């Protein structure tokens, strides 16, 4: 089974929020997934506070990367932002 780390769209119309999930690559974008790894809110919590919010469990993200999960381009950027991709590369280099 090929596992991908990708985004699942949630939220209201014109106000998206996303879950970062580990999912079988053959499933639909918003289909079943294996585990929720984090969340991503590109528009912030409100119109007044328009900052991007990224919340990722680095330990679980590194776990999935060690077991062969492939992140999508956007998720790879988010993982790099949170430090999970750097932690994975450091653990891979230490082996």
VMD Tcl script that draws the C-alpha trace (Angstrom):
set ca {
  {0.00 0.00 0.00}
  {1.44 3.37 -1.04}
  {0.91 5.96 1.68}
  {0.83 9.70 1.05}
  {0.79 12.62 3.43}
  {-1.73 15.01 1.92}
  {-4.39 17.61 2.64}
  {-8.10 16.90 3.12}
  {-10.32 19.94 2.65}
  {-12.68 20.86 5.47}
  {-14.48 24.03 6.48}
  {-17.07 26.30 4.93}
  {-17.38 27.68 1.45}
  {-14.69 30.33 0.83}
  {-13.18 29.58 4.28}
  {-11.15 26.41 3.86}
  {-9.33 24.54 6.59}
  {-7.35 21.42 5.88}
  {-6.30 18.29 7.74}
  {-2.88 16.85 7.05}
  {-3.51 13.11 6.88}
  {-1.72 9.87 6.11}
  {-3.80 8.19 3.41}
  {-3.66 5.40 0.86}
  {-2.68 7.08 -2.41}
  {-5.45 5.29 -4.32}
  {-8.23 6.81 -2.18}
  {-10.20 9.93 -3.07}
  {-8.94 13.28 -1.78}
  {-11.56 13.49 0.96}
  {-11.95 9.72 1.34}
  {-10.88 7.43 4.14}
  {-7.51 8.06 5.76}
  {-5.22 6.23 8.16}
  {-4.37 8.99 10.64}
  {-4.69 12.74 11.14}
  {-1.21 14.22 11.44}
  {-2.12 17.90 11.78}
  {-4.17 20.86 10.58}
  {-3.59 23.82 8.28}
  {-5.68 27.00 8.27}
  {-4.50 29.25 5.44}
  {-6.90 32.09 6.33}
  {-6.45 32.20 10.10}
  {-9.21 32.08 12.69}
  {-11.14 35.18 11.62}
  {-11.17 38.06 9.16}
  {-9.48 40.28 11.76}
  {-6.70 37.73 12.40}
  {-5.69 36.63 8.90}
  {-2.47 34.77 9.82}
  {-1.85 31.27 8.53}
  {-2.04 28.59 11.25}
  {-0.11 25.33 10.89}
  {-0.32 22.67 13.60}
  {1.47 19.38 12.85}
  {2.43 16.54 15.20}
  {6.09 16.27 14.18}
  {6.58 12.91 15.89}
  {3.78 11.25 13.91}
  {4.84 12.95 10.67}
  {8.40 11.65 11.06}
  {6.98 8.19 11.87}
  {5.05 8.10 8.58}
  {8.02 9.45 6.60}
  {10.25 6.71 8.08}
  {7.71 4.12 6.96}
  {7.83 5.35 3.35}
  {5.01 7.90 3.14}
  {5.44 10.43 0.34}
  {4.31 14.01 1.10}
  {2.63 16.11 -1.57}
  {4.34 19.38 -2.55}
  {2.20 21.55 -0.27}
  {2.51 19.17 2.68}
  {6.29 19.01 2.20}
  {6.40 22.82 2.51}
  {4.28 22.69 5.67}
  {6.48 19.93 7.15}
  {9.58 21.96 6.41}
  {7.94 24.99 8.09}
  {7.22 22.97 11.25}
  {10.61 21.27 11.29}
  {9.35 17.72 10.77}
  {11.10 17.26 7.41}
  {14.41 18.46 8.88}
  {14.01 16.06 11.83}
  {13.34 13.21 9.38}
  {16.40 14.03 7.28}
  {18.55 14.26 10.43}
  {17.32 10.88 11.68}
  {17.90 9.35 8.24}
  {21.46 10.73 8.13}
  {22.19 9.35 11.63}
  {21.43 5.77 10.54}
}
mol new
graphics top color blue
foreach p $ca { graphics top sphere $p radius 0.5 }
foreach p [lrange $ca 0 end-1] q [lrange $ca 1 end] { graphics top cylinder $p $q radius 0.2 }
display resetview
